[in-house]
Amino acid sequence: MRALQCLVATAIVSLTWSAQASTKPEQARIDSGELAGVVADDIVSFKGIPYAAPPVGKLRWRAPQPVAAWRGVRKADQVGALCSQKINTTDNGVGPPPASEDCLTLNVFAPTVRPKQLLPVMFWIHGGGFVNGSGTAALYDGTELAKQGVVVVTINYRLGRLGFFAHPALVKEAPKELQGNYALLDQIAALHWVKRNIAAFGGDAGNVTIFGESAGGAAVNALMIAPPARGLFHKAISQSGLGRDRRLFLDRKAPDGRASALEEGAKFAAKLGVANGDLAALRALSAETIVNATEQFAETNPIIDGKLLLENVDVAFAAGRQAPVPYLAGSNALEFAFYSESLPGALGEAMRFPAEQRAQLVSAYGGEDNFKANVLSDVLFTEAARELTRLHAKAKHPAYLYRFSVLSEHAPPTVKATPHAQERQHVFKTLETSPWKTDANDERAANLISAYWVAFAKTGNPNGGGRPEWPLASGDNRVFEFGNGGPIVTQQPHAAALDLIAKRY
């Protein structure tokens, strides 16, 4: 009875907030206070909303804590700070400086005119290798998606060694808390914020789609198998998300002999002169010191901790332990067109094969040059998306597979096919943020792919509106390709090579 009373009370509050927002769309009351947003072009945006307490001081390397309530009306007209990172001002996915540890904010974009029913929610997780990027970049402005009848949320989450870090002293300090995966915990905290508050903006907490690209796509896949995230989202889109990478374990060596995450963390602390487990000394280090000391291709990725993540993504999908929600995944035509077996970390591992398997792959690709041009993209992204959608379909859940090969005629001559991350400005219809000039074909592609994404968010099926039919994924090698001539169902390129890559696992 008590639970029913709470449910009714929540519904009444949600309807009250929704009604308030519909009469004054530039205002919203959430559980931490009142907000004032900005209305432009029939869309209201609320920016820089804190969804967790600043993870600074004693809260560094702790699970996100509740936001302190404020009095009066808080202006929500400016994006928050980037999470601490080495800022690359030429990267269109980074967003405006400054960077800070005090960065756990999100942004909401919603139509000013709302129907009686609450709108589907699209929850964006940015990429950047888990070391850079933000939800504040103009690239991720949610206005054009919101115009199609959804509420868009974009978030910041902790990055690098501030987002993924394990240390024996942290376990000793809080042995019952989740350890190591602070970036994922931030994302889950933001999803809880959506559950509690999104009705104030006209959004439906019972119809949330998580979507992300690169590291954001990998985060989507991780959330698909994370028990604490279950029920917080209802559909998922992974754009160029990893699905075959091998994670570190929190407290034991990996099967390939790599150190545990705890050993990695202790080694990193020692490099910074903190070798005795002195948490106060670790937390006294500046964020800049930690960011600058983090080596390229470091183990700053999700950790199998036994509570948040129990296993690798592909293992969970193969066993049917992923969230039973509609799932859409894919990759771009030529994500990374380079080859080097000497790179450290996952990139180097992706390009090292036993001699016999390498020879078979060279043959399947039709030659050494084609092998070197495509193998990294296919190992990291193409084969992973194909396999995860196959496994999801095998578990009798809706799954859709895509390939994105749209490429502007103005792309640099060195770009032979659509590279990593170049679908994002089409999904968000923010072509003005493209790293090169776009054309009419890009506009057509942006109109189509954003419509497919919105339809999927609304119903779990991307089809409708007279667009070409996108079939469910199956065990064959068909893929729905977004190309310069429009979307078509076609055969997956390099299918024989992908089969060989799959055998590797």
Secondary structure, DSSP 8 states (H G I E B T S, - for coil): -HHHHHHHHHHHHHHHHHHHHHHSTTEEEETTEEEE-EEETTEEEEEEEE-S----GGGTTS--------SSEEE--S---EESS---TT-TTT-SS-EES---EEEEEEESS--SS-EEEEEEE--STTTS--TTSGGG--HHHHTTT-EEEEE----HHHHEE--HHHHHH-TTS--EEHHHHHHHHHHHHHHHHGGGGTEEEEEEEEEEETHHHHHHHHHHH-GGGTTS-SEEEEES---S---EESSS--TT----HHHHHHHHHHHTT--S--HHHHHHS-HHHHHHHS-TT-S-S-EE-SSS--S-HHHHHHTT-S--S-EEEEEETTS-----TT--HHHHHHT---HHHHHHHHHHHTSHHHHHHHHHHIIIIIHHHHHHHHHHHHTT--EEEEEE----TTS-TT--S--TTTTHHHHTT-GGG-SS---HHHHHHHHHHHHHHHHHHHHS----TT--------SSSEEEEEETTEEEEEE-TTHHHHHHHHHT-
